[in-house]
């Protein structure tokens, strides 16, 4: 690999930082607690993932398929040390050379994004779990090697659950927005079980049945958060606080969704900047009460 010049790499990292700050203030807040080099790699990973996600959201048909194919080729080129001129490619190539970020995790993300392009129909919870794994769970596999971790496969499984929890949170927050894109991630069998119809969704009807469905899926997400939190002490150094902060702020979206009586058609649940800052002491205290393992 031909290393990028310091000025070029600096500009590339600055681009990825801005992408992260603009598109996910919650993730960006957590990233600030990583040490400097790790922080740059985390921004590079986020920007690369975000670009793929934006392609399938903003483009349609052949343009979207061509764009996603090009994105995947760029990812592979970055991992072989031959990035193109795009700043995200330059930053990702540096990150992949510096840390053992697994390319297969990006391959799974690619498959998840292809599910969106195909208009995948979600039949049951297994379908939804697979999607959450592919488009977000595997991001845990990318971040853990950057932070360093102990506990081997078990820690990676915790990281997977944390990413899945965040993606399910996104889905619950964005039901109305996704409907306007022609996407329904809520599984058909689950809709039938709770007595919610597609017509109900299209009308934006927050019925008692719909609230019961939202409470059920919120419970699933919280279970995944709990499993994910259990692995955070296995991360090394200040990465523990970085991930704990992002996770706690993201879980706060579920609290706001409940406060809004589960109306996710015309209202977007969120956590204010002030509330995120108020969560920091709790995240820090939780880490103190759950010490890191010795090995």
NUGU-205996 format. One line per 3 residues: their letters; for each residue x, z, y of C-alpha. Coordinates in pm, 1 decimal. Example, Ala and Ser with C-alpha at 12.3 -4.5 7.8 and 13.67 -1.06 7.14 Angstrom:
! NUGU-205996
as	1230.0/780.0/-450.0 ~ 1367.0/714.0/-106.0 $
! end
This chain:
! NUGU-205996
xxx	0.0/0.0/0.0 ~ 118.7/-79.3/350.9 ~ 55.4/236.1/550.4 $
xxx	-145.9/198.2/867.9 ~ 42.3/253.9/1191.5 ~ -25.2/599.0/1338.6 $
xxx	-216.2/452.7/1633.3 ~ -430.6/234.3/1405.7 ~ -504.5/525.4/1173.5 $
xxx	-587.2/748.8/1469.0 ~ -836.6/495.0/1602.4 ~ -986.6/453.6/1254.7 $
xxx	-1033.2/827.1/1210.7 ~ -1185.2/857.0/1559.0 ~ -1438.0/589.1/1462.1 $
xxx	-1531.5/779.0/1144.1 ~ -1559.3/1103.2/1338.7 ~ -1803.4/941.5/1579.5 $
xxx	-2009.5/794.4/1294.3 ~ -2033.4/1140.7/1137.5 ~ -2115.9/1315.6/1464.2 $
xxx	-2382.5/1058.9/1555.5 ~ -2559.7/1028.7/1223.2 ~ -2543.3/1381.5/1080.2 $
xxx	-2495.1/1667.2/1319.8 ~ -2542.0/1908.8/1028.9 ~ -2265.9/1753.0/818.7 $
xxx	-2048.3/1722.3/1128.2 ~ -2085.2/2092.5/1207.1 ~ -1966.0/2183.6/858.8 $
xxx	-1679.1/1934.8/872.4 ~ -1530.6/2111.5/1175.4 ~ -1428.4/2403.1/952.8 $
xxx	-1201.4/2191.7/730.5 ~ -829.1/2190.2/810.9 ~ -729.5/1888.9/1021.3 $
xxx	-612.0/1650.3/746.7 ~ -903.1/1733.4/518.3 ~ -1142.6/1693.4/808.5 $
xxx	-1017.8/1338.9/870.2 ~ -1063.5/1248.9/503.9 ~ -1414.8/1396.2/498.3 $
xxx	-1509.3/1187.3/802.9 ~ -1370.4/875.2/632.7 ~ -1576.8/941.0/319.2 $
xxx	-1891.6/1010.4/521.4 ~ -1851.3/694.9/732.3 ~ -1797.9/479.1/422.7 $
xxx	-2107.4/622.0/253.2 ~ -2310.0/591.1/571.4 ~ -2225.6/223.6/616.3 $
xxx	-2360.1/143.8/270.3 ~ -2675.5/341.9/337.9 ~ -2731.7/169.9/672.6 $
xxx	-2700.8/-173.3/511.2 ~ -2991.7/-115.4/275.7 ~ -3198.2/46.1/552.2 $
xxx	-3137.2/-207.9/827.9 ~ -3117.6/-538.9/638.6 ~ -3356.2/-709.9/400.6 $
xxx	-3351.7/-962.2/117.4 ~ -3046.0/-1181.9/71.7 ~ -2877.5/-1041.9/382.3 $
xxx	-2899.0/-688.6/243.7 ~ -2770.8/-793.1/-99.0 ~ -2480.9/-986.6/52.2 $
xxx	-2399.4/-698.7/286.0 ~ -2397.6/-444.3/4.3 ~ -2178.2/-667.3/-213.4 $
xxx	-1932.8/-701.8/75.0 ~ -1939.6/-323.9/130.6 ~ -1855.2/-259.3/-234.4 $
xxx	-1566.8/-507.1/-225.9 ~ -1433.3/-336.1/86.3 ~ -1449.1/4.1/-86.1 $
xxx	-1254.2/-128.5/-384.6 ~ -997.5/-295.4/-158.5 ~ -946.8/32.7/27.5 $
xxx	-882.9/213.6/-301.6 ~ -625.1/-45.8/-406.4 ~ -443.0/10.2/-79.0 $
xxx	-542.3/-325.5/69.3 ~ -804.7/-236.6/330.5 ~ -953.0/-487.8/567.1 $
xxx	-926.9/-441.4/944.0 ~ -1249.8/-243.3/980.3 ~ -1166.2/113.4/1093.5 $
xxx	-1370.1/271.9/814.7 ~ -1170.2/74.6/556.7 ~ -840.9/181.3/713.1 $
xxx	-941.1/548.8/719.4 ~ -1079.9/541.7/364.7 ~ -763.5/377.7/229.8 $
xxx	-559.3/658.3/385.8 ~ -794.0/924.3/246.5 ~ -787.6/773.5/-104.7 $
xxx	-408.1/762.1/-96.8 ~ -381.1/1119.1/31.3 ~ -641.4/1287.7/-192.9 $
xxx	-760.3/1215.9/-551.5 ~ -1102.7/1086.1/-445.1 ~ -1261.0/918.0/-750.7 $
xxx	-1361.7/554.1/-714.2 ~ -1628.0/595.5/-989.9 ~ -1819.5/822.5/-750.8 $
xxx	-1845.5/532.3/-506.9 ~ -1949.8/308.6/-797.4 ~ -2241.3/544.2/-865.5 $
xxx	-2332.2/542.4/-497.7 ~ -2333.1/162.0/-511.7 ~ -2579.5/173.5/-802.2 $
xxx	-2802.4/414.0/-608.8 ~ -2808.0/185.2/-306.5 ~ -2898.1/-105.1/-534.7 $
xxx	-3201.2/97.7/-647.5 ~ -3321.2/89.1/-286.3 ~ -3262.7/-285.2/-261.6 $
xxx	-3459.7/-348.3/-580.9 ~ -3749.5/-136.4/-456.6 ~ -3714.2/90.9/-758.0 $
xxx	-4044.5/247.6/-869.0 ~ -4006.6/620.5/-933.7 ~ -4205.3/694.6/-1245.6 $
xxx	-4105.6/1056.0/-1312.5 ~ -3866.3/1333.3/-1209.0 ~ -3587.0/1187.2/-1419.9 $
xxx	-3597.1/877.1/-1198.6 ~ -3584.3/1088.1/-885.1 ~ -3301.4/1306.7/-1018.2 $
xxx	-3097.1/997.2/-1104.1 ~ -3145.0/859.6/-753.8 ~ -3049.8/1191.0/-590.5 $
xxx	-2739.6/1205.3/-809.1 ~ -2629.4/853.3/-726.5 ~ -2679.3/846.8/-351.2 $
xxx	-2576.6/1205.1/-266.7 ~ -2487.3/1419.8/-566.8 ~ -2171.2/1220.8/-630.8 $
xxx	-2058.7/1286.6/-272.5 ~ -1972.6/1632.0/-406.7 ~ -1728.3/1458.7/-642.4 $
xxx	-1567.0/1298.1/-336.1 ~ -1544.4/1612.6/-121.0 ~ -1423.2/1861.9/-384.7 $
xxx	-1088.4/1684.5/-442.8 ~ -1030.6/1677.0/-67.3 ~ -1084.7/2051.5/-32.1 $
xxx	-916.7/2143.7/-358.7 ~ -1100.2/2355.5/-612.6 ~ -1069.8/2569.2/-923.2 $
xxx	-1312.0/2590.0/-1212.4 ~ -1283.9/2231.6/-1331.9 ~ -1595.6/2050.6/-1449.4 $
xxx	-1819.8/2348.4/-1381.5 ~ -1732.7/2343.2/-1012.4 ~ -1797.3/1968.8/-996.2 $
xxx	-2140.1/2023.8/-1152.3 ~ -2218.0/2278.1/-879.9 ~ -2105.1/2024.4/-618.4 $
xxx	-2331.4/1765.3/-777.9 ~ -2633.2/1996.3/-753.6 ~ -2559.6/2071.5/-389.9 $
xxx	-2550.8/1701.5/-304.2 ~ -2873.2/1643.6/-496.6 ~ -3039.0/1927.6/-305.9 $
xxx	-2941.7/1770.0/25.3 ~ -3079.0/1432.3/-79.1 ~ -3407.6/1580.3/-199.0 $
xxx	-3426.7/1757.1/137.7 ~ -3385.2/1418.5/307.3 ~ -3662.7/1272.0/94.0 $
xxx	-3902.7/1557.1/172.9 ~ -3822.7/1534.9/543.9 ~ -3863.1/1155.6/559.3 $
xxx	-4176.2/1079.2/355.1 ~ -4350.8/916.2/651.4 ~ -4043.1/727.0/767.4 $
xxx	-3978.0/596.8/414.9 ~ -4338.6/484.0/380.4 ~ -4295.8/269.8/689.8 $
xxx	-4002.2/104.8/510.1 ~ -4220.4/45.0/206.2 ~ -4048.9/313.9/-1.8 $
xxx	-4205.2/596.6/-200.2 ~ -3961.0/831.7/-368.0 ~ -4225.1/1079.2/-487.3 $
xxx	-4261.5/1018.1/-863.9 ~ -4588.5/864.9/-984.1 ~ -4640.7/1122.9/-1259.3 $
xxx	-4590.8/1407.2/-1012.2 ~ -4834.9/1255.8/-764.8 ~ -5092.9/1232.7/-1044.3 $
xxx	-5024.0/1588.8/-1158.7 ~ -5094.3/1726.3/-809.9 ~ -5386.8/1493.9/-737.6 $
xxx	-5218.5/1298.7/-457.6 ~ -5283.8/924.3/-431.2 ~ -5087.8/645.7/-267.5 $
xxx	-5384.7/601.0/-33.4 ~ -5344.5/966.0/72.5 ~ -4980.4/898.7/156.6 $
xxx	-5058.5/582.9/348.3 ~ -5319.8/770.1/554.6 ~ -5072.2/1047.9/627.0 $
xxx	-5318.4/1299.0/483.2 ~ -5169.8/1649.2/459.1 ~ -5421.0/1774.7/203.9 $
xxx	-5406.1/2103.9/9.5 ~ -5294.7/1899.7/-289.7 ~ -5016.2/1740.0/-88.6 $
xxx	-4897.5/2076.8/39.6 ~ -4886.6/2204.5/-319.3 ~ -4673.2/1904.3/-415.4 $
xxx	-4437.9/1967.7/-122.8 ~ -4406.9/2336.6/-215.5 ~ -4320.7/2235.9/-571.2 $
xxx	-4049.2/1991.3/-467.7 ~ -3916.9/2233.5/-208.1 ~ -3879.8/2482.3/-492.7 $
xxx	-3682.4/2226.5/-693.4 ~ -3453.5/2166.9/-395.8 ~ -3399.0/2540.6/-344.7 $
xxx	-3308.4/2580.5/-712.4 ~ -3047.9/2308.3/-671.6 ~ -2918.1/2473.2/-354.3 $
xxx	-2875.5/2801.7/-542.6 ~ -2680.8/2625.9/-817.1 ~ -2471.3/2446.0/-558.2 $
xxx	-2395.0/2762.5/-360.1 ~ -2260.0/2922.7/-678.1 ~ -1971.7/2675.6/-678.3 $
xxx	-1867.3/2711.8/-314.5 ~ -1634.1/3010.7/-376.6 ~ -1436.7/2785.5/-613.6 $
xxx	-1337.4/2559.6/-324.3 ~ -1003.1/2629.0/-161.4 ~ -939.1/2775.3/181.1 $
xxx	-1161.9/2710.7/478.7 ~ -1344.6/2435.1/288.9 ~ -1565.6/2717.4/157.2 $
xxx	-1700.6/2792.5/503.2 ~ -1724.1/2421.6/585.9 ~ -1944.4/2342.8/286.4 $
xxx	-2140.7/2668.3/308.1 ~ -2223.8/2599.3/673.7 ~ -2346.0/2244.5/608.3 $
xxx	-2546.2/2354.7/303.8 ~ -2717.2/2643.4/479.1 ~ -2806.3/2428.1/779.7 $
xxx	-2943.2/2155.2/553.8 ~ -3152.2/2402.8/357.2 ~ -3292.9/2515.9/691.1 $
xxx	-3472.4/2179.7/712.2 ~ -3692.2/2300.3/424.8 ~ -3781.3/2609.8/626.6 $
xxx	-3882.9/2395.2/922.9 ~ -4084.9/2165.8/696.5 ~ -4282.5/2468.9/578.7 $
xxx	-4327.2/2591.5/935.6 ~ -4480.1/2253.9/1016.1 ~ -4731.8/2301.5/731.9 $
xxx	-4559.6/2020.9/536.5 ~ -4661.6/1748.6/780.3 ~ -4378.0/1502.9/721.2 $
xxx	-4574.1/1195.4/826.2 ~ -4576.5/1230.1/1202.7 ~ -4326.5/1514.6/1240.1 $
xxx	-3957.6/1520.6/1142.1 ~ -3839.9/1862.4/1027.1 ~ -3506.8/1963.5/1177.1 $
xxx	-3281.9/2257.2/1259.3 ~ -3184.1/2301.2/1623.1 ~ -2822.3/2333.1/1725.8 $
xxx	-2881.3/2692.9/1832.0 ~ -3034.6/2781.9/1497.4 ~ -2743.5/2620.2/1314.3 $
xxx	-2499.3/2833.3/1509.5 ~ -2701.8/3144.0/1430.0 ~ -2665.6/3058.1/1059.8 $
xxx	-2285.4/3078.0/1074.4 ~ -2256.9/3457.5/1040.5 ~ -2487.6/3451.3/738.9 $
xxx	-2282.5/3174.2/575.2 ~ -1962.8/3370.1/640.1 ~ -2113.6/3695.2/508.7 $
xxx	-2240.4/3528.0/192.3 ~ -1888.4/3408.9/117.7 ~ -1747.8/3757.5/166.9 $
xxx	-2001.4/3902.8/-73.8 ~ -1920.1/3638.0/-335.7 ~ -1539.7/3637.3/-358.8 $
xxx	-1348.5/3337.7/-487.2 ~ -1246.2/3339.3/-854.5 ~ -885.0/3415.0/-934.9 $
x	-828.0/3081.7/-1107.7 $
! end
